């Protein structure tokens, strides 16, 4: 019954808040949804700790019979094993803290019940996904989080930019979901079942077989795994299907933390790890996972170095860290992938919510070039962001102490080296270089936001706040979250922006926002050190993961015994990235300007996100618009309307008007017509 409560309490809360809406009021909606999530949180941690202690074992909890049609048997059931227990604590912990954080962040919003209902609905869908016992049930949760993310990203529906971002996320994910659905169809065709345990048990026996696809013979398991991985690429924003993730920052900041830090974007990683015995049968599929993960980590890290919107920096950081997770899954280090997913949930949610606290303090200004000197104004937020930054950059000393990322990210880099293949070497090199970039853009964010001179006077948001405070009138400006659409000079640097506070004083966030930051800080500091033993250590991890994923004890041993230089590489590049950011944004603040002047083309390439959006606009959007306009003008109006409503239908309509004039209702008129008709008929007969 415990697992059923964990999963269905958020759904019940979403129904109460969504249907009750303003009738029950803001406080009741927040209390019901937040309370339900904290209950789910309280029930999830004992299950997770029980698996670590060895007192819990894999269980199946039937809910109801669902689909029985021919060979297709789909029953609704909740599977709980070590892999599920990790996701339960990740989803419920982050979601509960985001609910509490939203009490303060959304305090002035008129639609709070709707917002909290969407949050709880999203959580329910994610819990359904991670507890799925079959692929159809997983697909239900998969599409459920897609729907909820669409609703949350476009929550401020009166903003055109929010609507566009929500549609973009929905459409791009449909591309990935098409591949995922084909993978499910193909899996059922090959194995005759959608039961995940049955599929994983039979997968090794299908290695080497072939199947017909698009007129050719293809390796069965390679084809199925690639189709399934396409779904993971869409949901987890991997290179090619990543374009929706940065634009999703149009949603409220708590949405960014919930969807893009710890839950929805990790669904693809979870799916690959859940189906790891399938992927282990195909070297081609795992090679693709390695390459796409490494390419995504590199791409997103390079783009993150030049972003000015604080939320977009963290969004690209999320994309890059997801690439690390897929790199680990591709080389077979599924335990390391899940470990980084676990630690990433804490420090990335902390960074997103910390950014929200900064935005709240700066009257919704999101451009870091208009921050500066905030560590003295909002010290609690500053120390929370510092904890998140130390965690993501991987600060630590082996055998002494380390923040969360020190254990999980380093484990991925060591596993890539231990893989021994060419792709493994590529992943190792990319992982080390991306670690350098991660350190640089993370410390760049800290230095621009919390150090240096205050640059608030140049912010339009701050000026409007001051005008409002003095009762002055000003023109309306797009809503706060529109800062992503930056019209300021791209190469503008801190020294070129007017300094001074302009009479505005940033303020610390309310306790409902600070408490989640404090709790997530604890996770960012200690999660790696406390839980590394069970996730990745060769002695205990195989027992923890038994029956949950294809954990390779041999790979874990080789990674554990990697050369000292390999183990030190992430720390070395982390220090280099920190020193570069320190030099550029604290000591010699004209360095970025000189870099842009010298490497303008490179800067433009990175700032415009490798021109993926522009390329997709040329390749897909414009041809689709042209084709739609062609069908509209030539097909609909030029053909259908011309010969339909404007052609045959017009003739019928004209004939109706003419004949209607003959229907006068007078008897003598009808008699005259009959007489004339009779005379005409007699005349025609006589003439013949």
C-alpha atoms as one frame of an Amber mdcrd trajectory, in Angstrom:
protein
   0.000   0.000   0.000   2.963   2.307   0.634   4.005   2.424  -3.017   0.433
   3.087  -4.142   0.269   6.069  -1.780   3.584   7.434  -3.060   2.376   7.327
  -6.656  -1.292   8.288  -6.381  -1.242  10.945  -3.636   0.162  13.562  -6.091
  -2.599  12.659  -8.566  -5.284  13.070  -5.896  -3.781  16.399  -4.867  -3.671
  17.564  -8.497  -7.369  16.717  -8.923  -8.346  18.567  -5.732  -6.315  21.668
  -6.574  -7.192  21.635 -10.280 -10.937  21.131  -9.965 -11.262  23.123  -6.757
  -9.135  25.940  -8.152 -10.198  29.356  -6.865 -13.192  27.861  -5.105 -10.903
  26.357  -2.451  -8.456  29.262  -2.596  -4.692  29.584  -2.881  -3.793  28.414
   0.610  -5.850  25.216   0.495  -4.521  24.291  -2.959  -0.926  24.829  -1.855
  -1.450  22.963   1.413  -3.028  19.910  -0.231  -0.467  19.553  -3.017   2.604
  20.314  -0.900   1.385  18.111   1.942   0.791  15.196  -0.436   4.309  15.507
  -1.843   5.924  15.586   1.579   3.997  12.441   2.527   5.264  10.745  -0.652
   8.752  11.974   0.216   8.523  10.555   3.736   7.407   7.172   2.369  10.059
   7.014  -0.380  13.244   7.425   1.651  12.716   4.332   3.857  12.320   2.213
   0.702  15.576   3.588  -0.744  17.485   3.133   2.511  15.993  -0.354   2.845
  17.520  -1.394  -0.480  20.871  -0.041   0.691  20.632  -1.972   3.948  19.531
  -5.124   2.124  16.193  -5.313   3.960  14.133  -4.392   0.885  13.787  -6.598
  -2.200  12.237  -6.179  -5.638   8.459  -6.269  -5.465   5.535  -5.995  -7.859
   2.372  -4.252  -6.673  -0.639  -4.967  -8.954  -3.103  -2.127  -9.411  -5.620
  -3.259 -12.025  -6.049  -5.252 -15.230  -5.850  -2.953 -18.213  -5.531  -4.292
 -21.776  -6.043  -7.921 -22.811  -6.219  -8.237 -26.589  -4.857 -11.319 -28.342
  -1.218 -11.704 -27.347  -1.108  -8.204 -25.842  -1.515  -8.324 -22.075  -0.970
  -5.065 -20.212  -1.747  -4.944 -16.510  -1.261  -1.848 -14.409   1.358  -2.713
 -11.801   4.018  -0.832  -9.831   7.492  -2.401  -9.851   9.859  -1.366  -7.069
  13.533  -2.347  -7.138  16.804  -0.562  -6.398  16.646   1.444  -9.625  13.074
   2.546  -8.916  13.913   3.421  -5.307  16.583   5.864  -6.495  14.108   7.589
  -8.786  11.420   7.664  -6.084  13.608   9.682  -3.722  14.876  11.916  -6.529
  11.409  12.751  -7.860   9.609  13.145  -4.534  12.429  15.074  -2.830  12.915
  17.624  -5.578   9.184  17.939  -6.236   8.308  18.429  -2.561  10.964  21.125
  -2.140   9.901  22.820  -5.381   6.309  22.861  -4.113   7.441  24.535  -0.886
   9.718  26.960  -2.752   6.808  27.944  -4.991   4.866  29.225  -1.969   7.195
  32.217  -1.930   8.108  32.486  -5.602   4.520  32.382  -6.903   3.001  34.342
  -4.010   1.809  37.181  -6.241   0.426  35.005  -9.048  -3.346  34.911  -9.517
  -3.412  31.296 -10.710  -1.636  29.484  -7.887  -4.107  26.540  -7.631  -3.636
  25.823 -11.345   0.150  26.034 -11.000   0.306  23.664  -8.037  -2.112  21.262
  -9.739   0.189  21.143 -12.775   3.228  20.505 -10.536   1.499  17.593  -8.796
   0.209  16.182 -12.093   3.741  16.248 -13.459   5.029  14.435 -10.366   2.373
  11.725 -10.684   3.251  11.131 -14.350   6.957  10.893 -13.522   6.273   8.431
 -10.710   4.169   6.327 -13.081   7.078   6.290 -15.520   9.698   5.117 -13.017
   7.473   2.437 -11.432   6.329   0.977 -14.767   6.361  -2.792 -15.088   5.781
  -2.727 -18.857   6.591  -0.507 -21.803   3.011   0.666 -22.346   2.755   1.874
 -18.766   6.135   3.571 -19.154   4.869   5.250 -22.323   1.840   6.497 -20.396
   4.115   8.210 -17.859   6.421   9.322 -20.676   3.610  11.159 -22.436   2.171
  12.367 -19.140   5.317  14.288 -18.245   5.343  15.662 -21.790   1.826  17.005
 -21.336   2.543  18.421 -17.886   5.754  20.075 -19.084   3.803  21.709 -21.928
   1.308  23.082 -19.413   4.027  24.306 -17.045   6.323  25.865 -19.644   3.340
  27.732 -21.088   1.850  28.486 -17.670   1.942  32.220 -18.384  -0.119  31.659
 -21.519  -0.646  35.380 -22.109   3.038  35.658 -23.101   3.654  34.796 -26.780
   7.200  33.678 -25.929   5.897  31.207 -23.322   3.369  29.778 -25.781   6.052
  29.416 -28.440   8.431  27.688 -25.993   5.710  25.288 -24.843   4.814  24.376
 -28.432   8.485  23.924 -29.316   9.015  21.563 -26.369   5.896  19.606 -27.263
   6.729  19.273 -30.972  10.414  18.384 -30.532   9.490  15.751 -27.961   6.949
  14.297 -30.377   9.816  13.600 -32.771  11.639  11.617 -30.121   8.445   9.959
 -28.927   7.754   8.716 -32.453  11.003   6.792 -32.347  10.201   5.552 -28.842
   6.771   4.316 -29.918   8.282   2.519 -32.930  10.745   0.904 -30.554   7.882
  -0.308 -28.347   5.982  -1.672 -31.369   9.094  -3.435 -32.598   9.856  -4.867
 -29.173   6.354  -6.321 -28.917   6.686  -7.717 -32.451   9.984  -9.425 -31.610
   9.345 -10.602 -28.053   5.564 -10.987 -28.080   5.238  -9.064 -24.807   5.647
  -5.580 -23.377   6.553  -6.830 -19.883   9.934  -5.325 -19.054  11.240  -8.265
 -16.967  10.234 -10.745 -19.688  11.874  -8.642 -22.408  15.126  -8.243 -20.468
  15.272 -11.965 -19.757  14.815 -12.846 -23.446  17.036 -10.063 -24.882  20.380
 -11.957 -24.807  18.829 -14.746 -26.864  17.989 -12.297 -29.684  21.579 -11.118
 -30.118  22.734 -11.595 -33.709  19.233 -12.010 -35.191  17.926  -9.779 -37.978
  14.616  -8.150 -38.800  13.171  -6.475 -41.889  12.984  -2.679 -41.683  12.345
  -0.212 -44.530  13.098  -2.867 -47.114  16.406  -3.973 -45.584  17.591  -6.516
 -43.039  18.862  -4.978 -39.833  20.260  -6.372 -36.612  17.207  -6.799 -34.402
  18.561  -5.544 -31.097  20.496  -2.686 -32.707  17.368  -1.435 -34.444  15.179
  -1.712 -31.340  17.734  -0.031 -29.075  18.352   2.840 -31.500  14.608   3.496
 -31.823  14.221   3.480 -28.055  17.249   5.742 -27.684  15.724   8.288 -30.080
  12.952   8.654 -27.515  15.569   9.182 -24.814  17.283  11.830 -26.962  14.084
  13.850 -27.157  13.112  13.608 -23.503  16.665  14.158 -22.227  17.510  16.913
 -24.724  20.448  15.238 -26.451  22.181  16.831 -29.421  19.795  17.150 -32.348
  16.652  17.113 -30.200  17.990  19.522 -27.577  16.605  22.789 -28.922  13.513
  22.819 -26.694  15.398  22.807 -23.379  16.848  26.368 -23.267  13.590  27.899
 -24.502  11.737  26.050 -21.744  13.196  28.639 -19.369  10.151  30.738 -20.290
   8.272  28.862 -17.577   8.436  29.978 -13.933  11.770  29.216 -12.253  10.364
  26.427 -10.021   9.322  24.673 -13.243  12.889  24.874 -14.496  14.117  23.206
 -11.319  11.477  20.479 -11.359  11.517  19.569 -15.055  15.035  20.380 -16.139
  17.091  19.561 -13.069  16.028  16.237 -11.675  12.951  14.704 -13.223  11.683
  14.835 -16.798  15.033  15.293 -18.523  16.427  12.315 -16.634  13.645  10.035
 -17.918  15.743   9.093 -20.950  18.710   8.150 -18.775  16.432   6.076 -16.548
  14.926   4.305 -19.554  18.328   3.353 -20.990  19.454   2.068 -17.583  16.195
   0.167 -17.057  16.608  -1.519 -20.445  20.381  -1.950 -20.055  20.329  -5.724
 -20.758  18.860  -4.868 -24.170  21.529  -2.268 -24.929  24.285  -4.651 -23.819
  23.419  -6.928 -26.768  24.350  -4.294 -29.372  27.785  -2.671 -29.583  26.460
  -0.350 -32.309  23.662   0.969 -30.100  25.931   1.537 -27.099  28.462   3.210
 -29.391  25.764   5.597 -30.563  24.832   6.346 -26.953  28.481   7.129 -26.140
  28.926   9.415 -29.136  25.667  11.335 -28.701  26.271  11.748 -24.964  29.818
  13.028 -25.475  28.792  15.346 -28.318  25.968  16.769 -26.194  28.263  17.320
 -23.209  30.717  19.217 -25.412  28.106  21.226 -27.314  26.145  22.393 -24.277
  29.255  23.229 -22.265  30.651  25.428 -25.042  27.350  27.268 -25.448  26.975
  27.736 -21.693  30.223  29.699 -21.536  28.776  32.701 -23.421  25.178  32.906
 -22.173  24.154  35.971 -20.174  20.751  34.867 -18.897  21.375  33.171 -15.533
  18.722  30.514 -16.135  20.004  29.684 -19.615  23.509  29.111 -18.304  22.107
  26.539 -15.884  19.859  25.071 -18.602  22.818  24.396 -20.895  24.665  23.032
 -17.893  21.802  20.544 -17.440  22.067  19.527 -21.085  25.806  18.978 -20.687
  25.451  16.925 -17.495  22.847  14.728 -19.183  25.464  14.064 -21.844  27.765
  12.808 -19.087  25.049  10.413 -17.914  24.593   8.963 -21.396  28.357   8.656
 -21.796  28.376   6.505 -18.658  25.452   4.389 -19.861  27.090   3.916 -23.251
  30.346   2.570 -21.802  28.374   0.236 -19.535  28.805   2.181 -16.275  25.085
   2.270 -15.535  25.725   2.625 -11.803  27.808   5.748 -12.443  25.082   7.125
 -14.735  22.448   6.696 -12.024  24.809   8.052  -9.375  25.351  11.247 -11.367
  21.596  11.450 -11.969  21.128  11.212  -8.184  23.704  13.839  -7.202  22.785
  16.079 -10.133  19.229  16.223  -8.823  20.424  17.928  -5.662  22.970  20.403
  -6.961  21.156  21.336 -10.170  17.821  21.871  -8.403  19.787  23.952  -5.890
  21.326  26.067  -8.661  17.983  26.618 -10.408  16.173  27.553  -7.203  19.142
  29.702  -6.177  18.905  31.485  -9.514  15.212  32.005  -8.823  16.100  33.579
  -5.485  18.527  35.926  -7.262  15.879  36.821  -9.847  13.389  37.429  -7.043
  15.882  39.723  -5.311  16.622  41.617  -8.545  12.984  42.284  -9.401  12.954
  39.604 -12.098  16.101  40.720 -13.880  17.772  37.646 -15.424  20.757  39.172
 -17.228  23.919  38.566 -15.176  25.562  41.654 -16.668  23.143  43.686 -14.540
  24.003  41.991 -11.254  27.236  42.318  -9.288  28.076  42.580  -5.587  25.062
  40.566  -4.436  26.886  38.360  -1.926  26.474  41.033   0.742  22.850  41.735
  -0.148  21.567  38.141  -0.252  24.161  36.127   1.715  22.057  33.001   2.269
  21.348  32.682  -1.443  25.034  33.297  -2.140  26.208  30.443   0.092  23.581
  28.108  -1.344  24.732  28.908  -4.879  28.327  28.397  -3.765  27.450  24.917
  -2.495  25.818  24.074  -5.831  28.795  25.425  -7.776  31.326  23.494  -5.687
  29.229  20.367  -6.286  28.847  20.702 -10.060  32.519  21.591 -10.584  33.588
  18.564  -8.540  35.640  20.072  -5.722  37.114  17.493  -3.350  40.129  15.557
  -2.124  40.195  11.786  -2.608  39.832   9.932   0.646  39.123  13.098   2.635
  36.038  14.976   1.459  34.297  15.865  -1.760  31.165  17.608  -2.916  28.557
  15.601  -4.828  29.947  16.016  -8.349  33.458  15.089  -7.214  32.350  11.476
  -6.832  29.741  11.032  -9.551  31.237  13.008 -12.442  34.748  11.706 -11.801
  33.354   8.159 -11.759  31.981   8.690 -15.285  35.286  10.036 -16.612  37.205
   7.124 -15.068  34.717   4.612 -16.490  35.084   6.122 -19.972  38.859   5.688
 -19.719  38.479   2.139 -18.385  36.246   1.174 -21.314  39.376   0.914 -23.432
  37.728   1.474 -26.824  38.225   4.310 -29.297  34.817   5.727 -28.425  35.652
   5.346 -24.750  38.812   7.371 -25.273  36.818  10.007 -27.139  34.310  10.158
 -24.280  37.149  10.460 -21.750  38.759  13.384 -23.622  35.430  15.153 -24.088
  34.513  14.538 -20.446  37.732  16.144 -19.216  37.421  19.147 -21.548  33.730
  19.605 -20.685  34.732  19.552 -16.990  37.030  22.512 -17.679  34.224  24.397
 -19.417  31.801  23.479 -16.622  34.139  24.990 -14.066  34.579  28.129 -16.180
  30.905  28.901 -16.828  29.888  27.975 -13.268  32.420  30.325 -11.680  31.651
  32.954 -14.323  28.063  32.875 -13.087  29.191  33.247  -9.474  31.604  36.103
 -10.184  29.224  38.087 -12.404  26.361  37.674  -9.957  27.902  38.005  -6.520
  31.251  39.800  -6.963  32.427  43.091  -8.412  30.631  46.405  -8.350  26.814
  46.605  -8.391  25.530  47.171 -11.933  21.827  47.334 -11.126  21.222  50.915
 -12.260  21.349  49.867 -15.924  18.582  47.285 -15.525  15.221  48.239 -16.994
  13.509  45.936 -14.489  15.127  47.781 -11.568  14.234  51.162 -13.029  10.622
  50.090 -13.405  10.626  48.846  -9.815  11.871  52.223  -8.638   9.276  54.034
 -10.740   6.542  51.856  -9.271   7.817  52.509  -5.771   7.532  56.260  -6.355
   4.181  56.043  -8.082   5.576  57.010 -11.477   4.046  55.823 -14.736   6.039
  53.830 -17.242   5.329  51.863 -20.374   4.555  48.215 -19.855   7.409  45.848
 -20.557   7.107  42.142 -21.309   6.874  39.943 -18.266   9.885  39.176 -16.128
  10.716  35.851 -17.652  11.103  37.376 -21.128  14.713  38.218 -20.340  15.808
  35.313 -22.496  15.023  37.411 -25.561  17.991  39.703 -25.120  18.172  42.861
 -27.199  21.224  44.296 -25.457  24.649  44.231 -27.116  25.998  40.691 -27.034
  29.544  41.771 -26.323  28.617  44.155 -23.515  30.762  43.492 -20.475  30.594
  44.358 -16.821  32.995  47.279 -17.096  30.927  48.862 -19.870  27.709  48.832
 -17.842  26.937  51.761 -15.531  27.548  50.937 -11.891  25.644  51.981  -8.813
  22.492  50.806  -7.176  20.256  53.597  -8.420  18.447  53.563  -5.085  17.440
  49.880  -5.316  18.434  47.380  -2.629  18.098  43.635  -3.341  16.389  41.678
  -0.595  16.690  38.106   0.623  13.921  35.674  -0.299  11.214  34.523   2.176
  11.747  31.431   4.334   9.611  29.256   2.078  12.264  29.774  -0.626  15.296
  29.610   1.661  14.405  26.350   3.448  14.465  24.308   0.203  17.800  25.932
  -0.657  19.220  24.859   2.691  18.000  21.273   2.372  19.260  20.943  -1.200
  22.609  22.389  -0.093  22.970  19.488   2.341  22.404  17.083  -0.557  24.862
  18.942  -2.797  27.532  18.764  -0.079  27.105  15.236   1.265  25.156  13.115
  -1.278  28.246  12.038  -3.189  30.348  11.103  -0.184  27.548   9.301   1.675
  26.103   7.236  -1.172  29.115   6.545  -3.438  29.723   3.221  -1.706  26.405
   1.746  -2.846  26.273   3.269  -6.333  29.719   2.653  -7.824  32.070   0.804
  -5.464  32.835  -2.691  -6.872  32.449  -4.281  -3.415  28.852  -3.287  -2.678
  27.298  -1.796  -5.831  26.652  -5.158  -7.583  24.577  -6.289  -4.604  22.656
  -3.015  -4.497  21.861  -3.089  -8.225  21.171  -6.841  -8.408  18.243  -7.456
 -10.745  17.881  -3.749 -11.563  20.460  -3.085 -14.269  23.407  -4.690 -16.047
  26.144  -3.648 -13.611  29.623  -4.596 -14.830  31.827  -5.525 -11.875  34.854
  -5.824 -14.188  34.421  -2.299 -15.594  33.940  -0.908 -12.089  37.190  -2.573
 -10.979  39.126  -1.166 -13.953  37.716   2.317 -13.335  38.583   2.023  -9.653
  42.179   1.170 -10.571  42.606   3.877 -13.225  46.024   5.636 -13.319  46.552
   8.538 -10.931  46.730  11.084 -13.772  43.306   9.953 -15.006  41.881  10.395
 -11.523  43.503  13.832 -11.146  42.516  15.110 -14.627  39.034  16.401 -13.610
  40.488  18.229 -10.599  43.269  19.787 -12.672  40.936  21.124 -15.365  38.462
  22.261 -12.687  41.174  24.455 -11.164  42.162  25.759 -14.608  38.555  26.716
 -15.369  38.245  28.471 -12.016  41.461  30.467 -12.580  40.390  31.541 -16.078
  37.019  32.759 -14.770  38.703  34.523 -11.842  41.125  36.294 -14.154  38.455
  37.280 -16.686  35.676  38.428 -14.369  37.438  39.618 -11.218  41.049  40.597
 -11.845  41.178  41.677 -15.502  37.599  42.400 -16.467  38.419  43.591 -19.983
  39.499  40.079 -21.041  36.037  39.025 -22.328  35.796  42.155 -24.465  39.223
  41.542 -25.958  38.363  37.896 -26.569  35.200  38.858 -28.466  37.128  41.367
 -30.569  39.792  38.793 -31.445  37.559  35.749 -31.879  34.312  37.304 -33.050
  33.315  34.445 -35.341  33.842  31.825 -32.632  31.902  33.915 -30.137  29.024
  34.383 -32.584  29.021  30.637 -33.326  28.754  29.769 -29.630  26.359  32.578
 -28.716  24.000  31.450 -31.480  24.091  27.868 -30.155  25.993  26.419 -33.116
  23.147  27.777 -35.316  20.972  24.710 -34.746  17.790  26.783 -34.555  18.653
  28.639 -37.739  19.465  25.381 -39.535  16.209  23.776 -38.416  14.351  26.890
 -39.506  15.779  26.542 -43.023  15.493  22.754 -43.253  12.160  22.111 -41.564
  10.193  25.195 -40.515  10.278  27.200 -43.737   9.579  24.199 -46.024   6.697
  23.191 -43.737   5.275  26.724 -43.826   5.721  26.862 -47.611   4.005  23.506
 -48.044   1.188  24.502 -45.714   0.681  27.769 -47.590   0.705  25.853 -50.900
  -2.026  23.486 -49.703  -3.945  26.433 -48.285  -3.798  28.748 -51.310  -3.620
  26.273 -54.211  -5.332  23.286 -52.688  -7.943  24.632 -50.288  -8.802  27.989
 -51.855  -7.670  27.372 -55.463  -9.174  23.891 -55.905 -11.602  22.847 -53.188
 -13.196  26.257 -52.649 -13.118  27.084 -56.360 -14.986  23.964 -57.493 -16.805
  23.374 -54.222 -18.246  26.337 -52.268 -17.441  28.801 -55.054 -18.257  26.393
 -57.939 -20.881  23.646 -57.827 -22.212  24.835 -54.497 -22.615  28.358 -55.921
 -24.625  27.004 -58.867 -26.864  25.040 -56.529 -27.269  28.084 -54.338 -28.208
  30.247 -57.344 -30.688  27.628 -58.551 -32.240  27.519 -55.110 -32.744  31.275
 -55.195 -34.431  31.027 -58.613 -36.740  28.147 -57.733 -37.567  29.735 -54.388
 -39.141  32.651 -56.267 -41.607  30.248 -57.871 -42.798  29.044 -54.473 -45.263
  31.908 -53.866 -47.800  29.954 -51.827 -50.717  31.026 -54.083 -52.891  28.266
 -55.558 -53.543  30.058 -58.859 -49.785  30.403 -59.439 -49.283  26.661 -59.062
 -52.320  25.987 -61.338 -50.875  28.296 -63.999 -47.518  26.520 -63.848 -49.221
  23.134 -64.122 -51.289  24.355 -67.102 -48.226  25.711 -68.851 -46.356  22.498
 -68.191 -49.226  20.413 -69.515 -49.460  22.577 -72.653 -45.716  22.253 -73.206
 -45.913  18.488 -72.849 -48.844  18.175 -75.314 -47.064  20.444 -77.788 -43.908
  18.307 -77.567 -45.904  15.077 -78.141 -47.800  16.525 -81.135 -44.552  17.793
 -82.594 -43.031  14.319 -82.402
